[in-house]
Amino acid sequence: MPVYYTQAARIFGAYSNESDMQSYYDTAFALMNKSNNTTQLAEYFATRADYFSAIGDYKNAYDNYLQHIQYKDATINEDVKKTVAQLEVQFESQKKNAQLQTEKATKARQALYYNIVLSLLIVGLVIALFFFNRYKYRKQLEQKNLLLAERNRISAELHDEVGSSLSAINLMSHAALQQKDEEKLKQQLGKINSNTRHTMESISDIVWSMHPDNEHMPRVLSRMNEFAATTLEAAGIDYSFSFEDSIPKIVLSPQKRRDLYLIFKESINNIAKYSNATKATIRFDKTKEMLTMRIEDNGYGFDASKSNAGNGLRNMHQRAIRNAGTCKIDSILAKGTTIDISIPYA
């Protein structure tokens, strides 16, 4: 061991045996240098510095002391490096552990967020299904109520219009059977024919308004135009029939469709029978919420405040109001009449 050689050299030095001392010092230095043991080398030069200082050789003492300091600093640097290396290893280990803990915490949070989101989605789906089923049930109930209301309306119309007409035909038929005067018989048969035709038209209008193929405005407009052509042309009245481009896209309920058509028929019949007009204009437009129908003629007109128009005009107003709409009639004597109808189409 180099330490033993150093101790032996110190003993020989104490007895002033410099040759053996130097031999042992050289052997110790060679072994220390071979193992690169900086701690032993620092101690070696410290021993040498003490020896030379003791014999008064201060130059060699100083030189060995410098070597002692150099190796001592090297030893300290190596220790620092080892400590730093250990600290780096510990730091990397702690860093890796911290990363693992962070990853675990991140995965735990992600799992928590996933479970929360999944739970919210399930709750939202359950709520959506609940409200959808509720909405579906409400729609079904509304459809049933609408169907029941429509059946009641048809029943009432059949009773009021067709039933009364059939009752009148029955009475007139019975009177005609008892009639012996040929002229009066013809008059009664004419009334029977008129009432029969009116009843057939009423039934036709009811059936037409209920048919699902007629719920779109193109069918409604086509029937109105056909009726206007048949009625006004027979009376020698020129007419124009026009509508806004968006009108054919409107869908009306059976009641609105039938009431609008009956208002239109009443207006056209009045023009043909009473106006003595030569021209008529029919125009359909649409606002944000309302379907509007304007019918104008250049006939005699009438004083609406004094005219006894019977059930015709009153029925037009009632049909418009029943559909949350309005009916406005402006008539000027010798200039003509304008009828404005507005009903909501939604």
NORMO-V763616 format. One line per field, one symbol per residue. phi: phi as a letter, one per 30 degrees, with the letter a starting at -180 (. if undefined). A space follows every 10 residues. Layout:
phi: ???
This chain:
phi: .edddddddd ddddcicddd eddddddddd dddddhcddd dddedddddd ddddcicddd dddddddedd dddddddddd dddddddddd dddddddddd dddddddddd dddddddddd dddddddddd dddddddddd dddddddddd dddddddddd dddddddddd dddddddcdc dddddddddd dddddddddd dddddddddd dddcdcdedd dddddddddd ddddcicdbb bbaddddddd ccdedddddd dddddddddd dddbdhdcbb bbbcbbcdbc ccbcbbbcdd iadddcdcdi dedddddddd ddcicbbbbc bbeibkbbcc cbbdcd
